[in-house]
Amino acid sequence: MSAGPSLDEALEEASVGASVTVSGPATATGLRRARAWLTRAAEPGSVAFWRFVDEWGPVEAVRRLRAGSAPDAVRALVGPRAQQDATLADLARAQRCGARLVTPEDDEWPALGLHALTVAVAEEPGQPRYQSPRTVAPVPPVALWVRGAARLDELFDRSVAVVGARASSAYGEHVAGELGHDLAARGWTVVSGGAYGIDGAAHRGALAAGGPTAAVLACGVDRPYPEGHGALFHRIAADGLLVSEWPPGAAPHRHRFLVRNRLIAALTRGTVVVEAAARSGAQATARRAERLGRPVMVVPGPVTSAMSVGCHELLRDEALRAALVADAAHVVEVVGRIGADLADPPARPQQARDSLSDVAVRVLDACPVRRGVSAERLAATAGCEVVEVLRVLPALELADLVQWTGTGWRLTPRPGGAGDGPEGAGGG
């Protein structure tokens, strides 16, 4: 552990500096240690705890918690952790793995994105029994542990969340990888949770395009989970960021994944659900995004796939107003600049008969496949005058759609008998 003043001494120095409106190293150190302590003292997501810290400020909130003078409901959230202090060890451990603690007082704090959480938590009732459960409450983080050289605010400024099932299908992983690659190629940061399945495919797609990606974790940024993604996390940290509310070394407890989802929804401009079962964390992230005013996008899948049931339910939910997307262009159209980032219409195969007039189409349909017939016979079948037939036949011949056999007109034969299809179903 690095040498330094005790937590209480650092808090006292910071408190004195704040009371005389003097900002200096001691004040900054005490404030940073206070926020580091808060990330370990209580599990994120509690409305009461966040309001207590917001009211008193991080330094005074920690002093009151350690002195036992905080409200009973808040002290119960901390329990025996109130007398523990691992701030110096946490900060040193973060430094060793190339991580840092980013606080709301820092320039790189993503204030714009997280403001949605501040607005949402203000709408929570005052009575605890009426407040949202901790796993779904829209509570801003007190600080974020970040691993990677990129600035937190800049990386998330143009970002999209791509989430989905861990037990994904080959279809889902292909779509997620393509989305991650194409979004990164367009200059968007791809954000996900670092899990197996859709998350990992989205991260790898972004990295393959040479773009940044960020993983919001439910454990310490120095602890790869799942372990099989250790190499992936190393690559993400090299070009993007690993982000967590929990201090280094924190274990990936199950409930933390649900709490973590609100950050993915808040930090990004929109959330894309690629695959989701009937009960899934990806669905939960989408609903957090909708509550925060962020657009929700959904990739449809086969109606026979259990991994797309949740996606289809999201699309059927009229209150959610989810947008159906199939590629990165659709996603950027939803989250990009109004009127500027529009997706191109899907390409349609061009056919020679697309530009034909109504009479020309009718004459072409009247032409037989094998034996030639006269212009008079074509006029009778097409329902037009002979002169009209004679006027359009030269253009059809130049387009290589009909040919003169020496005795009459017929469709131009196609390789493999292609002329026997609907375009060649003329009269005989």
ZAMI-647641 format. One record per residue (C-alpha): x, y, z; residue in three letters. Coordinates in steps of 0.2 Angstrom, whole numbers. Layout:
BEGIN
<atom x="X" y="Y" z="Z" residuo="ALA"/>
...
// end
This chain:
BEGIN
<atom x="0" y="0" z="0" residuo="MET"/>
<atom x="6" y="18" z="-4" residuo="SER"/>
<atom x="11" y="29" z="11" residuo="ALA"/>
<atom x="-1" y="43" z="14" residuo="GLY"/>
<atom x="-12" y="51" z="27" residuo="PRO"/>
<atom x="-26" y="41" z="34" residuo="SER"/>
<atom x="-43" y="43" z="26" residuo="LEU"/>
<atom x="-50" y="53" z="41" residuo="ASP"/>
<atom x="-35" y="65" z="40" residuo="GLU"/>
<atom x="-37" y="67" z="21" residuo="ALA"/>
<atom x="-56" y="71" z="24" residuo="LEU"/>
<atom x="-52" y="83" z="38" residuo="GLU"/>
<atom x="-40" y="93" z="27" residuo="GLU"/>
<atom x="-52" y="93" z="12" residuo="ALA"/>
<atom x="-66" y="99" z="24" residuo="SER"/>
<atom x="-56" y="113" z="31" residuo="VAL"/>
<atom x="-50" y="118" z="13" residuo="GLY"/>
<atom x="-68" y="118" z="7" residuo="ALA"/>
<atom x="-74" y="129" z="22" residuo="SER"/>
<atom x="-62" y="143" z="19" residuo="VAL"/>
<atom x="-65" y="141" z="0" residuo="THR"/>
<atom x="-47" y="136" z="-3" residuo="VAL"/>
<atom x="-44" y="124" z="-17" residuo="SER"/>
<atom x="-27" y="115" z="-16" residuo="GLY"/>
<atom x="-19" y="97" z="-17" residuo="PRO"/>
<atom x="-25" y="92" z="0" residuo="ALA"/>
<atom x="-43" y="97" z="-5" residuo="THR"/>
<atom x="-42" y="87" z="-21" residuo="ALA"/>
<atom x="-34" y="72" z="-13" residuo="THR"/>
<atom x="-47" y="71" z="1" residuo="GLY"/>
<atom x="-61" y="73" z="-12" residuo="LEU"/>
<atom x="-54" y="59" z="-23" residuo="ARG"/>
<atom x="-52" y="48" z="-9" residuo="ARG"/>
<atom x="-69" y="51" z="-2" residuo="ALA"/>
<atom x="-76" y="46" z="-19" residuo="ARG"/>
<atom x="-65" y="31" z="-20" residuo="ALA"/>
<atom x="-71" y="26" z="-3" residuo="TRP"/>
<atom x="-89" y="28" z="-8" residuo="LEU"/>
<atom x="-87" y="16" z="-23" residuo="THR"/>
<atom x="-82" y="2" z="-11" residuo="ARG"/>
<atom x="-93" y="7" z="4" residuo="ALA"/>
<atom x="-110" y="5" z="-4" residuo="ALA"/>
<atom x="-117" y="-4" z="-19" residuo="GLU"/>
<atom x="-123" y="8" z="-33" residuo="PRO"/>
<atom x="-141" y="11" z="-37" residuo="GLY"/>
<atom x="-148" y="16" z="-20" residuo="SER"/>
<atom x="-159" y="32" z="-22" residuo="VAL"/>
<atom x="-157" y="36" z="-3" residuo="ALA"/>
<atom x="-138" y="34" z="-3" residuo="PHE"/>
<atom x="-136" y="45" z="-19" residuo="TRP"/>
<atom x="-147" y="58" z="-12" residuo="ARG"/>
<atom x="-137" y="58" z="5" residuo="PHE"/>
<atom x="-121" y="61" z="-5" residuo="VAL"/>
<atom x="-128" y="74" z="-16" residuo="ASP"/>
<atom x="-135" y="84" z="-1" residuo="GLU"/>
<atom x="-119" y="84" z="9" residuo="TRP"/>
<atom x="-106" y="82" z="-4" residuo="GLY"/>
<atom x="-94" y="67" z="-4" residuo="PRO"/>
<atom x="-82" y="73" z="9" residuo="VAL"/>
<atom x="-95" y="77" z="22" residuo="GLU"/>
<atom x="-105" y="62" z="18" residuo="ALA"/>
<atom x="-90" y="50" z="21" residuo="VAL"/>
<atom x="-86" y="59" z="37" residuo="ARG"/>
<atom x="-104" y="57" z="43" residuo="ARG"/>
<atom x="-105" y="38" z="38" residuo="LEU"/>
<atom x="-88" y="35" z="47" residuo="ARG"/>
<atom x="-94" y="44" z="63" residuo="ALA"/>
<atom x="-111" y="35" z="63" residuo="GLY"/>
<atom x="-121" y="51" z="62" residuo="SER"/>
<atom x="-129" y="48" z="45" residuo="ALA"/>
<atom x="-147" y="43" z="44" residuo="PRO"/>
<atom x="-151" y="25" z="49" residuo="ASP"/>
<atom x="-157" y="20" z="32" residuo="ALA"/>
<atom x="-141" y="26" z="24" residuo="VAL"/>
<atom x="-129" y="18" z="37" residuo="ARG"/>
<atom x="-138" y="2" z="34" residuo="ALA"/>
<atom x="-133" y="2" z="16" residuo="LEU"/>
<atom x="-114" y="3" z="21" residuo="VAL"/>
<atom x="-114" y="-8" z="37" residuo="GLY"/>
<atom x="-97" y="-14" z="43" residuo="PRO"/>
<atom x="-89" y="-6" z="28" residuo="ARG"/>
<atom x="-90" y="11" z="37" residuo="ALA"/>
<atom x="-74" y="8" z="47" residuo="GLN"/>
<atom x="-65" y="0" z="33" residuo="GLN"/>
<atom x="-53" y="10" z="21" residuo="ASP"/>
<atom x="-45" y="3" z="6" residuo="ALA"/>
<atom x="-44" y="19" z="-4" residuo="THR"/>
<atom x="-25" y="20" z="-5" residuo="LEU"/>
<atom x="-24" y="2" z="-10" residuo="ALA"/>
<atom x="-38" y="4" z="-23" residuo="ASP"/>
<atom x="-30" y="19" z="-31" residuo="LEU"/>
<atom x="-13" y="10" z="-31" residuo="ALA"/>
<atom x="-20" y="-6" z="-39" residuo="ARG"/>
<atom x="-29" y="5" z="-52" residuo="ALA"/>
<atom x="-12" y="14" z="-56" residuo="GLN"/>
<atom x="-3" y="-3" z="-58" residuo="ARG"/>
<atom x="-15" y="-9" z="-71" residuo="CYS"/>
<atom x="-16" y="8" z="-81" residuo="GLY"/>
<atom x="-33" y="13" z="-73" residuo="ALA"/>
<atom x="-39" y="29" z="-65" residuo="ARG"/>
<atom x="-53" y="36" z="-55" residuo="LEU"/>
<atom x="-64" y="48" z="-64" residuo="VAL"/>
<atom x="-75" y="59" z="-53" residuo="THR"/>
<atom x="-88" y="72" z="-57" residuo="PRO"/>
<atom x="-75" y="85" z="-53" residuo="GLU"/>
<atom x="-64" y="80" z="-67" residuo="ASP"/>
<atom x="-64" y="88" z="-85" residuo="ASP"/>
<atom x="-67" y="71" z="-93" residuo="GLU"/>
<atom x="-83" y="67" z="-83" residuo="TRP"/>
<atom x="-97" y="63" z="-96" residuo="PRO"/>
<atom x="-109" y="75" z="-88" residuo="ALA"/>
<atom x="-120" y="77" z="-103" residuo="LEU"/>
<atom x="-124" y="58" z="-105" residuo="GLY"/>
<atom x="-126" y="55" z="-86" residuo="LEU"/>
<atom x="-137" y="71" z="-84" residuo="HIS"/>
<atom x="-152" y="60" z="-89" residuo="ALA"/>
<atom x="-149" y="49" z="-74" residuo="LEU"/>
<atom x="-149" y="65" z="-63" residuo="THR"/>
<atom x="-166" y="71" z="-70" residuo="VAL"/>
<atom x="-173" y="53" z="-69" residuo="ALA"/>
<atom x="-168" y="51" z="-50" residuo="VAL"/>
<atom x="-176" y="68" z="-46" residuo="ALA"/>
<atom x="-192" y="60" z="-51" residuo="GLU"/>
<atom x="-191" y="46" z="-38" residuo="GLU"/>
<atom x="-203" y="47" z="-24" residuo="PRO"/>
<atom x="-197" y="53" z="-7" residuo="GLY"/>
<atom x="-203" y="37" z="3" residuo="GLN"/>
<atom x="-191" y="23" z="1" residuo="PRO"/>
<atom x="-205" y="10" z="-1" residuo="ARG"/>
<atom x="-211" y="19" z="-17" residuo="TYR"/>
<atom x="-194" y="21" z="-25" residuo="GLN"/>
<atom x="-188" y="10" z="-39" residuo="SER"/>
<atom x="-178" y="-6" z="-33" residuo="PRO"/>
<atom x="-159" y="-3" z="-33" residuo="ARG"/>
<atom x="-156" y="-15" z="-48" residuo="THR"/>
<atom x="-167" y="-3" z="-59" residuo="VAL"/>
<atom x="-166" y="14" z="-51" residuo="ALA"/>
<atom x="-160" y="28" z="-62" residuo="PRO"/>
<atom x="-146" y="33" z="-50" residuo="VAL"/>
<atom x="-130" y="42" z="-56" residuo="PRO"/>
<atom x="-113" y="35" z="-52" residuo="PRO"/>
<atom x="-103" y="43" z="-38" residuo="VAL"/>
<atom x="-87" y="40" z="-48" residuo="ALA"/>
<atom x="-81" y="28" z="-62" residuo="LEU"/>
<atom x="-65" y="18" z="-62" residuo="TRP"/>
<atom x="-58" y="19" z="-80" residuo="VAL"/>
<atom x="-45" y="9" z="-89" residuo="ARG"/>
<atom x="-37" y="15" z="-105" residuo="GLY"/>
<atom x="-29" y="31" z="-112" residuo="ALA"/>
<atom x="-45" y="38" z="-120" residuo="ALA"/>
<atom x="-54" y="52" z="-112" residuo="ARG"/>
<atom x="-71" y="46" z="-105" residuo="LEU"/>
<atom x="-81" y="61" z="-111" residuo="ASP"/>
<atom x="-74" y="61" z="-129" residuo="GLU"/>
<atom x="-76" y="42" z="-131" residuo="LEU"/>
<atom x="-94" y="42" z="-126" residuo="PHE"/>
<atom x="-99" y="58" z="-135" residuo="ASP"/>
<atom x="-104" y="48" z="-151" residuo="ARG"/>
<atom x="-107" y="31" z="-145" residuo="SER"/>
<atom x="-120" y="17" z="-147" residuo="VAL"/>
<atom x="-124" y="2" z="-136" residuo="ALA"/>
<atom x="-125" y="-15" z="-145" residuo="VAL"/>
<atom x="-132" y="-28" z="-133" residuo="VAL"/>
<atom x="-139" y="-45" z="-133" residuo="GLY"/>
<atom x="-139" y="-63" z="-127" residuo="ALA"/>
<atom x="-124" y="-73" z="-121" residuo="ARG"/>
<atom x="-131" y="-89" z="-128" residuo="ALA"/>
<atom x="-132" y="-81" z="-145" residuo="SER"/>
<atom x="-135" y="-89" z="-162" residuo="SER"/>
<atom x="-123" y="-88" z="-177" residuo="ALA"/>
<atom x="-135" y="-76" z="-185" residuo="TYR"/>
<atom x="-135" y="-65" z="-170" residuo="GLY"/>
<atom x="-116" y="-64" z="-168" residuo="GLU"/>
<atom x="-114" y="-61" z="-187" residuo="HIS"/>
<atom x="-126" y="-46" z="-186" residuo="VAL"/>
<atom x="-118" y="-39" z="-170" residuo="ALA"/>
<atom x="-101" y="-41" z="-178" residuo="GLY"/>
<atom x="-106" y="-32" z="-194" residuo="GLU"/>
<atom x="-115" y="-18" z="-184" residuo="LEU"/>
<atom x="-99" y="-16" z="-173" residuo="GLY"/>
<atom x="-88" y="-15" z="-188" residuo="HIS"/>
<atom x="-99" y="-3" z="-198" residuo="ASP"/>
<atom x="-103" y="9" z="-184" residuo="LEU"/>
<atom x="-84" y="10" z="-179" residuo="ALA"/>
<atom x="-80" y="13" z="-198" residuo="ALA"/>
<atom x="-92" y="28" z="-197" residuo="ARG"/>
<atom x="-84" y="35" z="-182" residuo="GLY"/>
<atom x="-95" y="29" z="-168" residuo="TRP"/>
<atom x="-90" y="21" z="-152" residuo="THR"/>
<atom x="-97" y="4" z="-149" residuo="VAL"/>
<atom x="-102" y="1" z="-131" residuo="VAL"/>
<atom x="-107" y="-16" z="-123" residuo="SER"/>
<atom x="-105" y="-26" z="-108" residuo="GLY"/>
<atom x="-90" y="-37" z="-113" residuo="GLY"/>
<atom x="-100" y="-54" z="-111" residuo="ALA"/>
<atom x="-99" y="-69" z="-122" residuo="TYR"/>
<atom x="-111" y="-69" z="-137" residuo="GLY"/>
<atom x="-118" y="-53" z="-144" residuo="ILE"/>
<atom x="-107" y="-41" z="-133" residuo="ASP"/>
<atom x="-91" y="-49" z="-138" residuo="GLY"/>
<atom x="-95" y="-50" z="-156" residuo="ALA"/>
<atom x="-99" y="-31" z="-156" residuo="ALA"/>
<atom x="-83" y="-27" z="-147" residuo="HIS"/>
<atom x="-73" y="-38" z="-160" residuo="ARG"/>
<atom x="-82" y="-30" z="-175" residuo="GLY"/>
<atom x="-77" y="-12" z="-169" residuo="ALA"/>
<atom x="-59" y="-17" z="-166" residuo="LEU"/>
<atom x="-58" y="-26" z="-183" residuo="ALA"/>
<atom x="-63" y="-9" z="-191" residuo="ALA"/>
<atom x="-49" y="0" z="-181" residuo="GLY"/>
<atom x="-62" y="10" z="-171" residuo="GLY"/>
<atom x="-63" y="12" z="-152" residuo="PRO"/>
<atom x="-75" y="2" z="-141" residuo="THR"/>
<atom x="-79" y="2" z="-123" residuo="ALA"/>
<atom x="-85" y="-11" z="-111" residuo="ALA"/>
<atom x="-95" y="-7" z="-96" residuo="VAL"/>
<atom x="-91" y="-20" z="-83" residuo="LEU"/>
<atom x="-100" y="-27" z="-67" residuo="ALA"/>
<atom x="-83" y="-30" z="-58" residuo="CYS"/>
<atom x="-66" y="-22" z="-56" residuo="GLY"/>
<atom x="-58" y="-15" z="-72" residuo="VAL"/>
<atom x="-42" y="-26" z="-68" residuo="ASP"/>
<atom x="-53" y="-42" z="-67" residuo="ARG"/>
<atom x="-57" y="-50" z="-83" residuo="PRO"/>
<atom x="-74" y="-57" z="-83" residuo="TYR"/>
<atom x="-78" y="-69" z="-92" residuo="PRO"/>
<atom x="-60" y="-75" z="-90" residuo="GLU"/>
<atom x="-61" y="-81" z="-108" residuo="GLY"/>
<atom x="-61" y="-63" z="-114" residuo="HIS"/>
<atom x="-45" y="-58" z="-105" residuo="GLY"/>
<atom x="-36" y="-55" z="-122" residuo="ALA"/>
<atom x="-52" y="-45" z="-129" residuo="LEU"/>
<atom x="-52" y="-34" z="-113" residuo="PHE"/>
<atom x="-33" y="-31" z="-116" residuo="HIS"/>
<atom x="-37" y="-25" z="-134" residuo="ARG"/>
<atom x="-51" y="-14" z="-128" residuo="ILE"/>
<atom x="-41" y="-5" z="-115" residuo="ALA"/>
<atom x="-27" y="-2" z="-128" residuo="ALA"/>
<atom x="-39" y="7" z="-140" residuo="ASP"/>
<atom x="-54" y="11" z="-130" residuo="GLY"/>
<atom x="-60" y="10" z="-112" residuo="LEU"/>
<atom x="-65" y="-2" z="-98" residuo="LEU"/>
<atom x="-77" y="6" z="-86" residuo="VAL"/>
<atom x="-84" y="1" z="-70" residuo="SER"/>
<atom x="-93" y="8" z="-54" residuo="GLU"/>
<atom x="-84" y="-5" z="-43" residuo="TRP"/>
<atom x="-66" y="-3" z="-37" residuo="PRO"/>
<atom x="-52" y="-14" z="-43" residuo="PRO"/>
<atom x="-53" y="-32" z="-38" residuo="GLY"/>
<atom x="-72" y="-31" z="-36" residuo="ALA"/>
<atom x="-80" y="-48" z="-40" residuo="ALA"/>
<atom x="-94" y="-49" z="-54" residuo="PRO"/>
<atom x="-109" y="-53" z="-42" residuo="HIS"/>
<atom x="-125" y="-57" z="-52" residuo="ARG"/>
<atom x="-135" y="-42" z="-46" residuo="HIS"/>
<atom x="-121" y="-30" z="-52" residuo="ARG"/>
<atom x="-125" y="-34" z="-70" residuo="PHE"/>
<atom x="-142" y="-28" z="-68" residuo="LEU"/>
<atom x="-136" y="-12" z="-59" residuo="VAL"/>
<atom x="-123" y="-9" z="-73" residuo="ARG"/>
<atom x="-136" y="-9" z="-87" residuo="ASN"/>
<atom x="-142" y="8" z="-83" residuo="ARG"/>
<atom x="-124" y="15" z="-86" residuo="LEU"/>
<atom x="-124" y="7" z="-104" residuo="ILE"/>
<atom x="-141" y="15" z="-107" residuo="ALA"/>
<atom x="-136" y="32" z="-100" residuo="ALA"/>
<atom x="-119" y="34" z="-108" residuo="LEU"/>
<atom x="-124" y="31" z="-126" residuo="THR"/>
<atom x="-135" y="40" z="-138" residuo="ARG"/>
<atom x="-146" y="24" z="-141" residuo="GLY"/>
<atom x="-147" y="5" z="-138" residuo="THR"/>
<atom x="-147" y="-8" z="-151" residuo="VAL"/>
<atom x="-154" y="-25" z="-145" residuo="VAL"/>
<atom x="-148" y="-39" z="-157" residuo="VAL"/>
<atom x="-154" y="-54" z="-149" residuo="GLU"/>
<atom x="-164" y="-57" z="-133" residuo="ALA"/>
<atom x="-173" y="-71" z="-125" residuo="ALA"/>
<atom x="-190" y="-69" z="-117" residuo="ALA"/>
<atom x="-181" y="-65" z="-101" residuo="ARG"/>
<atom x="-165" y="-56" z="-103" residuo="SER"/>
<atom x="-153" y="-42" z="-97" residuo="GLY"/>
<atom x="-153" y="-34" z="-115" residuo="ALA"/>
<atom x="-172" y="-31" z="-113" residuo="GLN"/>
<atom x="-169" y="-23" z="-97" residuo="ALA"/>
<atom x="-155" y="-12" z="-104" residuo="THR"/>
<atom x="-168" y="-7" z="-118" residuo="ALA"/>
<atom x="-181" y="-2" z="-105" residuo="ARG"/>
<atom x="-168" y="8" z="-95" residuo="ARG"/>
<atom x="-164" y="18" z="-111" residuo="ALA"/>
<atom x="-182" y="21" z="-115" residuo="GLU"/>
<atom x="-184" y="28" z="-97" residuo="ARG"/>
<atom x="-169" y="40" z="-100" residuo="LEU"/>
<atom x="-176" y="46" z="-116" residuo="GLY"/>
<atom x="-164" y="37" z="-127" residuo="ARG"/>
<atom x="-170" y="28" z="-143" residuo="PRO"/>
<atom x="-171" y="10" z="-143" residuo="VAL"/>
<atom x="-167" y="0" z="-159" residuo="MET"/>
<atom x="-171" y="-19" z="-162" residuo="VAL"/>
<atom x="-164" y="-31" z="-174" residuo="VAL"/>
<atom x="-178" y="-44" z="-179" residuo="PRO"/>
<atom x="-174" y="-62" z="-180" residuo="GLY"/>
<atom x="-182" y="-78" z="-186" residuo="PRO"/>
<atom x="-199" y="-81" z="-177" residuo="VAL"/>
<atom x="-194" y="-98" z="-174" residuo="THR"/>
<atom x="-179" y="-93" z="-164" residuo="SER"/>
<atom x="-180" y="-92" z="-145" residuo="ALA"/>
<atom x="-166" y="-79" z="-145" residuo="MET"/>
<atom x="-177" y="-67" z="-154" residuo="SER"/>
<atom x="-192" y="-68" z="-144" residuo="VAL"/>
<atom x="-187" y="-54" z="-133" residuo="GLY"/>
<atom x="-183" y="-43" z="-148" residuo="CYS"/>
<atom x="-200" y="-46" z="-156" residuo="HIS"/>
<atom x="-208" y="-42" z="-139" residuo="GLU"/>
<atom x="-199" y="-25" z="-139" residuo="LEU"/>
<atom x="-205" y="-21" z="-156" residuo="LEU"/>
<atom x="-223" y="-26" z="-152" residuo="ARG"/>
<atom x="-222" y="-14" z="-136" residuo="ASP"/>
<atom x="-231" y="2" z="-143" residuo="GLU"/>
<atom x="-226" y="12" z="-128" residuo="ALA"/>
<atom x="-207" y="8" z="-131" residuo="LEU"/>
<atom x="-208" y="15" z="-149" residuo="ARG"/>
<atom x="-193" y="4" z="-153" residuo="ALA"/>
<atom x="-186" y="6" z="-171" residuo="ALA"/>
<atom x="-183" y="-9" z="-182" residuo="LEU"/>
<atom x="-165" y="-9" z="-188" residuo="VAL"/>
<atom x="-155" y="-20" z="-200" residuo="ALA"/>
<atom x="-138" y="-12" z="-202" residuo="ASP"/>
<atom x="-127" y="2" z="-196" residuo="ALA"/>
<atom x="-135" y="14" z="-208" residuo="ALA"/>
<atom x="-152" y="12" z="-200" residuo="HIS"/>
<atom x="-144" y="14" z="-183" residuo="VAL"/>
<atom x="-135" y="30" z="-187" residuo="VAL"/>
<atom x="-151" y="37" z="-195" residuo="GLU"/>
<atom x="-159" y="35" z="-178" residuo="VAL"/>
<atom x="-145" y="42" z="-167" residuo="VAL"/>
<atom x="-137" y="54" z="-179" residuo="GLY"/>
<atom x="-140" y="71" z="-185" residuo="ARG"/>
<atom x="-158" y="75" z="-190" residuo="ILE"/>
<atom x="-159" y="76" z="-209" residuo="GLY"/>
<atom x="-141" y="73" z="-212" residuo="ALA"/>
<atom x="-138" y="55" z="-207" residuo="ASP"/>
<atom x="-152" y="47" z="-217" residuo="LEU"/>
<atom x="-150" y="29" z="-222" residuo="ALA"/>
<atom x="-150" y="26" z="-241" residuo="ASP"/>
<atom x="-165" y="16" z="-248" residuo="PRO"/>
<atom x="-162" y="-2" z="-251" residuo="PRO"/>
<atom x="-154" y="-6" z="-268" residuo="ALA"/>
<atom x="-166" y="-14" z="-280" residuo="ARG"/>
<atom x="-160" y="-25" z="-295" residuo="PRO"/>
<atom x="-163" y="-15" z="-311" residuo="GLN"/>
<atom x="-171" y="-24" z="-325" residuo="GLN"/>
<atom x="-172" y="-18" z="-344" residuo="ALA"/>
<atom x="-191" y="-18" z="-343" residuo="ARG"/>
<atom x="-192" y="-5" z="-328" residuo="ASP"/>
<atom x="-191" y="10" z="-340" residuo="SER"/>
<atom x="-203" y="3" z="-352" residuo="LEU"/>
<atom x="-219" y="12" z="-356" residuo="SER"/>
<atom x="-236" y="4" z="-352" residuo="ASP"/>
<atom x="-239" y="-1" z="-371" residuo="VAL"/>
<atom x="-221" y="-8" z="-372" residuo="ALA"/>
<atom x="-224" y="-19" z="-357" residuo="VAL"/>
<atom x="-240" y="-25" z="-364" residuo="ARG"/>
<atom x="-232" y="-29" z="-381" residuo="VAL"/>
<atom x="-217" y="-38" z="-372" residuo="LEU"/>
<atom x="-229" y="-48" z="-362" residuo="ASP"/>
<atom x="-239" y="-53" z="-378" residuo="ALA"/>
<atom x="-223" y="-59" z="-386" residuo="CYS"/>
<atom x="-222" y="-78" z="-387" residuo="PRO"/>
<atom x="-206" y="-88" z="-381" residuo="VAL"/>
<atom x="-203" y="-99" z="-396" residuo="ARG"/>
<atom x="-211" y="-95" z="-412" residuo="ARG"/>
<atom x="-213" y="-78" z="-419" residuo="GLY"/>
<atom x="-230" y="-69" z="-422" residuo="VAL"/>
<atom x="-235" y="-54" z="-433" residuo="SER"/>
<atom x="-238" y="-37" z="-426" residuo="ALA"/>
<atom x="-256" y="-39" z="-429" residuo="GLU"/>
<atom x="-257" y="-54" z="-418" residuo="ARG"/>
<atom x="-247" y="-44" z="-404" residuo="LEU"/>
<atom x="-259" y="-30" z="-406" residuo="ALA"/>
<atom x="-274" y="-41" z="-403" residuo="ALA"/>
<atom x="-265" y="-50" z="-388" residuo="THR"/>
<atom x="-259" y="-33" z="-380" residuo="ALA"/>
<atom x="-275" y="-24" z="-383" residuo="GLY"/>
<atom x="-268" y="-10" z="-393" residuo="CYS"/>
<atom x="-267" y="-3" z="-411" residuo="GLU"/>
<atom x="-255" y="-11" z="-423" residuo="VAL"/>
<atom x="-247" y="6" z="-426" residuo="VAL"/>
<atom x="-243" y="7" z="-407" residuo="GLU"/>
<atom x="-235" y="-11" z="-408" residuo="VAL"/>
<atom x="-224" y="-5" z="-423" residuo="LEU"/>
<atom x="-219" y="10" z="-414" residuo="ARG"/>
<atom x="-212" y="1" z="-398" residuo="VAL"/>
<atom x="-205" y="-15" z="-407" residuo="LEU"/>
<atom x="-188" y="-6" z="-413" residuo="PRO"/>
<atom x="-185" y="0" z="-395" residuo="ALA"/>
<atom x="-188" y="-18" z="-388" residuo="LEU"/>
<atom x="-177" y="-25" z="-401" residuo="GLU"/>
<atom x="-162" y="-13" z="-397" residuo="LEU"/>
<atom x="-164" y="-17" z="-379" residuo="ALA"/>
<atom x="-162" y="-36" z="-384" residuo="ASP"/>
<atom x="-179" y="-40" z="-377" residuo="LEU"/>
<atom x="-187" y="-46" z="-393" residuo="VAL"/>
<atom x="-180" y="-53" z="-410" residuo="GLN"/>
<atom x="-187" y="-54" z="-427" residuo="TRP"/>
<atom x="-187" y="-73" z="-433" residuo="THR"/>
<atom x="-190" y="-69" z="-451" residuo="GLY"/>
<atom x="-208" y="-73" z="-450" residuo="THR"/>
<atom x="-213" y="-64" z="-434" residuo="GLY"/>
<atom x="-208" y="-57" z="-417" residuo="TRP"/>
<atom x="-204" y="-67" z="-401" residuo="ARG"/>
<atom x="-194" y="-65" z="-385" residuo="LEU"/>
<atom x="-175" y="-65" z="-386" residuo="THR"/>
<atom x="-170" y="-82" z="-379" residuo="PRO"/>
<atom x="-160" y="-82" z="-363" residuo="ARG"/>
<atom x="-146" y="-94" z="-357" residuo="PRO"/>
<atom x="-153" y="-108" z="-348" residuo="GLY"/>
<atom x="-171" y="-105" z="-353" residuo="GLY"/>
<atom x="-173" y="-89" z="-343" residuo="ALA"/>
<atom x="-185" y="-82" z="-356" residuo="GLY"/>
<atom x="-198" y="-95" z="-350" residuo="ASP"/>
<atom x="-201" y="-85" z="-334" residuo="GLY"/>
<atom x="-214" y="-72" z="-330" residuo="PRO"/>
<atom x="-207" y="-60" z="-342" residuo="GLU"/>
<atom x="-209" y="-72" z="-357" residuo="GLY"/>
<atom x="-226" y="-78" z="-353" residuo="ALA"/>
<atom x="-233" y="-70" z="-369" residuo="GLY"/>
<atom x="-248" y="-76" z="-380" residuo="GLY"/>
<atom x="-245" y="-89" z="-392" residuo="GLY"/>
// end
